[in-house]
Amino acid sequence: MVMENLLRALTFIIVAVFVTTVFSGMVPVVAAEIPSSWSREWPQTNFSKTSIKFNEVLSGGPPKDGIASIDKPQFVPVSEVTDLGGTEPVIVLTVKGQTKLYPLRILIWHEIVNDEIAGQPVTVTYCPLCNAAIVFDARLKGQNLTFGTTGKLRKSDLIMYDRQTESWWQQFSGQAIVGQLTGQELKMLPTRIEAFGRVVKAFPKAHVLVPSNPSQRRYGENPYRGYDTAKRPFLYDGELPDDVPPMMRVVVVDGRAWTLALLRKRGRIEWHDLVLAWQAGQNSVLDSRQISKGRDVGNVKVQRQTQKGLIDVVHHATFAFVFHAFHPDGILVK
């Protein structure tokens, strides 16, 4: 009887310690067994460390590096560019007075550019299914990381991997979700998505990314024709927002969002120290077959008021379903 009571007490202690440890975050999340194909394709990835459930990951179709990143980007001065329409969208990145432009007509085919600007390594990314253009500081704890595409999606968003540890990273959040670096987070850099013609006037000394092999892809064409006016997202099995169409465009800043329709109507929105502005004259990259003929979604600028004036801040011009998926408790202003 005494031994039985001791065993019960010991069992209770073990269970209590285990539960406390798990819920205090001291051990990694235990996910379902990984598909055998993952182990073969990713022998260097530590699947015992993860912050997600593996059944949340879907195949996007292409295999690892099936969508090839650009690792040796080539640039020309804006004055030499002849094939970009004036209203075509480009990612504008400025660091220490240097400005580089990354046309979405190129990013839509490659999704990742490993680059550097003013001596700083950066990773420029674009996920077409989320319409999320995000630039990261590629430095992490003294190490320079380079990235490729896994060919997999989570919440319809690009999953990247770093070539140093083959950990998997969620593009929209910048967080490592599988592998050795699980829990680490990349710093996002402020950028704008602007029409090329506007940028040429504002940054006449900027340099523009050009294809190393112009015939490699159908640059200038949109392989996702009509996507941003679809009724629902592609390869997404999560919960959809119930108060707005899932493919409605929104502007996300610090976990809060405003619909593009509202910003377009007002032209300018001020909230605390934030200033959001909209001006016409930019093609949707996900509308018509020819990007230069895409419908006008306008130019969005998000800045913060400081004692030194307005400064650009990190923001995302994305879809409502993306905001709902990554910020389920966030506030959407309509």
C-alpha positions as CSV (number, residue, x, y, z in Angstrom):
1,M,0.0,0.0,0.0
2,V,2.8,2.3,0.9
3,M,4.6,1.5,-2.3
4,E,1.4,2.1,-4.3
5,N,1.0,5.6,-2.8
6,L,4.7,6.4,-3.5
7,L,4.2,5.4,-7.1
8,R,1.1,7.6,-7.4
9,A,2.9,10.5,-5.9
10,L,5.9,10.1,-8.1
11,T,3.7,9.9,-11.2
12,F,1.9,13.1,-10.2
13,I,5.2,14.9,-9.7
14,I,6.5,13.8,-13.2
15,V,3.3,14.8,-14.9
16,A,3.2,18.2,-13.1
17,V,6.8,18.9,-14.0
18,F,6.2,17.9,-17.6
19,V,3.1,20.1,-18.0
20,T,4.8,23.1,-16.3
21,T,7.8,22.7,-18.5
22,V,5.8,22.6,-21.7
23,F,3.6,25.5,-20.9
24,S,6.5,27.6,-19.7
25,G,8.1,27.2,-23.2
26,M,11.2,25.3,-21.9
27,V,10.8,22.6,-24.4
28,P,10.1,22.8,-28.2
29,V,6.6,22.1,-29.5
30,V,6.1,18.5,-30.4
31,A,4.6,18.3,-33.9
32,A,3.2,15.4,-35.9
33,E,5.6,13.1,-37.6
34,I,7.2,14.7,-40.7
35,P,6.6,13.3,-44.2
36,S,9.4,10.9,-45.3
37,S,10.0,13.1,-48.4
38,W,11.0,16.0,-46.1
39,S,13.8,14.0,-44.5
40,R,15.2,13.0,-47.9
41,E,14.9,16.5,-49.3
42,W,16.1,18.2,-46.2
43,P,18.8,16.0,-44.5
44,Q,20.4,19.1,-42.8
45,T,17.2,20.4,-41.3
46,N,16.7,19.8,-37.6
47,F,13.0,18.8,-37.6
48,S,13.0,18.1,-33.8
49,K,12.9,21.9,-33.3
50,T,9.8,23.7,-34.5
51,S,7.3,26.3,-33.4
52,I,4.5,25.1,-35.7
53,K,2.5,22.0,-36.5
54,F,3.8,20.3,-39.6
55,N,0.3,19.8,-41.0
56,E,0.1,23.5,-41.4
57,V,2.7,23.3,-44.2
58,L,1.4,22.7,-47.7
59,S,3.4,22.1,-50.9
60,G,3.3,25.0,-53.3
61,G,4.2,22.7,-56.2
62,P,7.9,23.4,-56.9
63,P,10.6,21.5,-55.0
64,K,13.4,23.0,-53.0
65,D,14.9,25.9,-55.0
66,G,12.4,25.1,-57.7
67,I,11.7,28.9,-57.7
68,A,15.3,30.1,-58.1
69,S,16.5,32.9,-55.9
70,I,18.7,35.6,-57.4
71,D,22.1,35.3,-55.7
72,K,24.3,37.4,-57.9
73,P,22.0,40.4,-58.7
74,Q,22.9,42.7,-61.5
75,F,21.9,46.4,-61.6
76,V,21.9,49.3,-64.0
77,P,21.4,53.0,-63.5
78,V,17.7,54.1,-63.8
79,S,18.7,56.2,-66.8
80,E,19.5,52.9,-68.7
81,V,16.2,51.2,-68.1
82,T,13.9,51.0,-71.1
83,D,11.6,48.1,-70.5
84,L,9.8,49.2,-67.3
85,G,6.5,51.0,-67.6
86,G,6.1,54.2,-65.6
87,T,3.4,52.8,-63.5
88,E,4.9,49.4,-62.9
89,P,5.7,48.6,-59.2
90,V,9.2,48.4,-57.8
91,I,10.5,47.9,-54.2
92,V,12.4,51.0,-53.2
93,L,15.2,50.3,-50.6
94,T,17.3,53.1,-49.3
95,V,20.2,52.5,-46.9
96,K,22.8,55.2,-45.9
97,G,21.9,57.3,-48.9
98,Q,22.1,54.5,-51.4
99,T,18.9,53.5,-53.2
100,K,18.2,50.3,-55.1
101,L,15.0,49.3,-57.0
102,Y,13.7,45.8,-57.3
103,P,10.9,45.5,-60.0
104,L,8.1,43.2,-59.0
105,R,8.1,41.9,-62.6
106,I,11.3,40.1,-61.6
107,L,10.5,39.3,-58.0
108,I,7.3,37.6,-59.0
109,W,9.4,34.9,-60.8
110,H,12.2,34.5,-58.3
111,E,10.7,35.6,-54.9
112,I,14.1,36.1,-53.2
113,V,17.1,38.3,-54.0
114,N,20.2,37.9,-51.8
115,D,22.0,41.3,-52.1
116,E,23.8,44.0,-50.2
117,I,23.5,47.7,-50.1
118,A,25.9,50.2,-48.5
119,G,27.9,47.2,-47.3
120,Q,24.9,45.7,-45.5
121,P,23.6,42.2,-46.5
122,V,19.9,42.2,-47.2
123,T,17.3,39.7,-48.4
124,V,14.6,41.1,-50.7
125,T,11.5,38.9,-50.8
126,Y,8.1,38.9,-52.5
127,C,5.3,36.3,-51.9
128,P,2.8,36.6,-54.8
129,L,0.0,34.7,-53.0
130,C,0.1,37.2,-50.1
131,N,1.3,40.2,-52.2
132,A,3.9,40.7,-49.4
133,A,7.1,42.5,-50.4
134,I,9.4,42.5,-47.4
135,V,13.1,43.3,-47.1
136,F,15.2,41.8,-44.3
137,D,18.5,42.6,-42.7
138,A,20.3,39.3,-43.5
139,R,22.6,39.5,-40.5
140,L,21.8,37.4,-37.4
141,K,24.0,37.3,-34.4
142,G,27.2,38.1,-36.3
143,Q,26.4,35.7,-39.2
144,N,25.3,36.7,-42.7
145,L,22.5,34.5,-43.9
146,T,21.5,33.8,-47.5
147,F,18.1,32.4,-48.4
148,G,16.3,30.2,-50.9
149,T,12.8,28.9,-51.5
150,T,11.5,25.7,-49.9
151,G,8.7,25.3,-52.3
152,K,6.3,25.1,-49.4
153,L,3.7,27.4,-48.0
154,R,2.1,28.1,-44.6
155,K,-1.0,30.2,-44.5
156,S,-0.5,30.7,-48.2
157,D,2.8,32.5,-47.4
158,L,6.3,31.7,-48.7
159,I,8.5,29.6,-46.5
160,M,12.1,30.4,-47.0
161,Y,15.2,28.6,-45.8
162,D,18.6,29.8,-44.9
163,R,21.5,28.0,-46.6
164,Q,23.7,28.1,-43.5
165,T,21.5,25.8,-41.2
166,E,18.6,25.0,-43.6
167,S,16.2,26.3,-41.0
168,W,12.8,27.3,-42.4
169,W,11.5,30.8,-42.1
170,Q,8.1,32.4,-42.4
171,Q,8.4,35.2,-44.9
172,F,5.5,37.4,-43.5
173,S,6.7,37.3,-39.9
174,G,10.5,37.0,-40.5
175,Q,10.6,34.2,-37.9
176,A,12.3,30.8,-38.1
177,I,9.7,28.2,-37.6
178,V,11.6,24.9,-38.2
179,G,15.2,23.9,-37.6
180,Q,18.2,24.9,-35.6
181,L,17.3,28.6,-35.6
182,T,13.6,28.1,-34.6
183,G,12.5,31.2,-32.6
184,Q,15.0,33.6,-34.1
185,E,13.6,36.6,-36.0
186,L,15.0,38.7,-38.8
187,K,14.8,42.5,-38.7
188,M,12.6,44.1,-41.4
189,L,13.8,47.2,-43.2
190,P,11.5,50.1,-44.2
191,T,10.7,50.1,-47.9
192,R,8.1,51.4,-50.3
193,I,6.3,49.9,-53.3
194,E,6.1,52.7,-55.8
195,A,5.5,53.2,-59.5
196,F,8.8,53.3,-61.4
197,G,8.1,56.6,-63.0
198,R,7.7,58.3,-59.5
199,V,10.9,56.7,-58.2
200,V,13.0,57.9,-61.2
201,K,12.1,61.5,-60.4
202,A,12.7,61.1,-56.7
203,F,15.9,59.0,-56.9
204,P,17.6,59.8,-60.2
205,K,20.9,58.1,-59.0
206,A,19.2,54.8,-58.0
207,H,20.2,51.5,-59.5
208,V,17.6,49.0,-60.8
209,L,17.7,45.2,-60.6
210,V,17.8,43.6,-64.1
211,P,17.6,39.9,-65.2
212,S,20.9,38.2,-65.6
213,N,19.3,36.3,-68.4
214,P,16.3,38.2,-69.9
215,S,15.0,35.1,-71.7
216,Q,15.0,32.9,-68.6
217,R,11.5,34.0,-67.6
218,R,8.6,35.9,-69.2
219,Y,9.6,39.0,-67.3
220,G,6.8,41.6,-67.5
221,E,4.1,38.9,-67.5
222,N,2.0,37.9,-64.5
223,P,1.7,34.1,-64.0
224,Y,-1.0,34.7,-61.4
225,R,-3.5,36.5,-63.7
226,G,-6.6,37.7,-62.0
227,Y,-5.4,36.5,-58.5
228,D,-6.1,39.7,-56.6
229,T,-9.7,39.8,-57.7
230,A,-10.3,36.1,-56.9
231,K,-13.0,35.2,-54.4
232,R,-10.6,33.4,-52.1
233,P,-6.8,32.8,-51.8
234,F,-5.0,29.9,-53.4
235,L,-3.5,27.0,-51.3
236,Y,-5.0,28.3,-48.1
237,D,-7.0,26.2,-45.7
238,G,-7.1,28.5,-42.7
239,E,-9.9,30.6,-41.3
240,L,-11.1,33.6,-43.4
241,P,-12.2,37.0,-42.1
242,D,-16.0,37.1,-41.8
243,D,-16.4,40.9,-42.1
244,V,-14.5,41.7,-45.3
245,P,-13.7,39.8,-48.6
246,P,-10.5,37.8,-48.0
247,M,-8.8,39.2,-51.1
248,M,-9.5,42.9,-50.1
249,R,-6.2,44.9,-50.0
250,V,-5.2,46.2,-46.6
251,V,-2.3,48.2,-45.2
252,V,-0.8,46.6,-42.1
253,V,1.3,48.5,-39.6
254,D,2.3,47.2,-36.2
255,G,-0.5,44.6,-36.0
256,R,-3.2,47.1,-37.1
257,A,-4.6,47.4,-40.6
258,W,-6.6,49.9,-42.7
259,T,-8.4,48.8,-45.9
260,L,-7.0,50.2,-49.0
261,A,-10.5,51.3,-50.0
262,L,-10.6,53.6,-47.0
263,L,-7.1,55.0,-47.5
264,R,-7.9,55.5,-51.2
265,K,-11.1,57.4,-50.3
266,R,-9.4,59.7,-47.8
267,G,-6.0,60.0,-49.4
268,R,-4.4,60.5,-46.0
269,I,-5.0,58.9,-42.6
270,E,-3.3,60.0,-39.4
271,W,-3.3,57.7,-36.3
272,H,-1.2,58.7,-33.3
273,D,2.2,59.4,-34.9
274,L,1.6,57.4,-38.0
275,V,0.7,59.0,-41.4
276,L,-0.6,56.8,-44.2
277,A,-1.0,58.3,-47.7
278,W,-2.3,57.1,-51.1
279,Q,-1.8,58.4,-54.6
280,A,-3.0,57.0,-57.9
281,G,-0.7,55.6,-60.6
282,Q,0.6,52.1,-59.9
283,N,-0.3,48.8,-61.6
284,S,-1.4,45.7,-59.7
285,V,1.2,43.1,-60.3
286,L,-1.4,40.3,-59.9
287,D,-4.1,41.5,-62.2
288,S,-3.8,41.3,-66.0
289,R,-1.4,39.2,-68.0
290,Q,0.8,42.2,-68.8
291,I,1.9,43.8,-65.5
292,S,2.1,47.2,-67.2
293,K,-1.6,47.0,-68.0
294,G,-2.7,46.0,-64.5
295,R,-5.5,47.9,-62.8
296,D,-4.5,51.0,-60.7
297,V,-4.1,50.1,-57.0
298,G,-2.1,53.3,-56.3
299,N,1.0,54.1,-54.3
300,V,1.0,53.7,-50.5
301,K,3.3,55.5,-48.2
302,V,3.5,54.9,-44.4
303,Q,5.6,57.2,-42.2
304,R,6.0,58.1,-38.6
305,Q,6.2,61.7,-37.3
306,T,9.3,62.4,-35.4
307,Q,11.2,65.5,-34.1
308,K,13.3,65.2,-37.2
309,G,10.3,65.0,-39.5
310,L,8.6,62.1,-41.3
311,I,10.4,58.8,-41.6
312,D,9.4,55.6,-43.5
313,V,8.3,52.7,-41.3
314,V,7.8,49.0,-42.0
315,H,4.4,48.2,-43.4
316,H,2.7,45.6,-45.6
317,A,0.2,46.2,-48.4
318,T,-1.3,42.8,-48.5
319,F,-4.7,41.0,-48.4
320,A,-7.2,40.8,-45.6
321,F,-6.9,37.1,-45.2
322,V,-3.2,37.4,-44.6
323,F,-3.8,40.0,-41.9
324,H,-6.4,37.7,-40.3
325,A,-4.1,34.7,-40.5
326,F,-1.1,36.4,-38.9
327,H,-2.9,38.9,-36.7
328,P,-6.1,37.1,-35.7
329,D,-6.8,39.6,-32.9
330,G,-5.6,42.6,-34.8
331,I,-7.9,45.6,-35.5
332,L,-9.0,46.3,-39.1
333,V,-10.2,49.8,-39.8
334,K,-12.8,49.9,-42.6
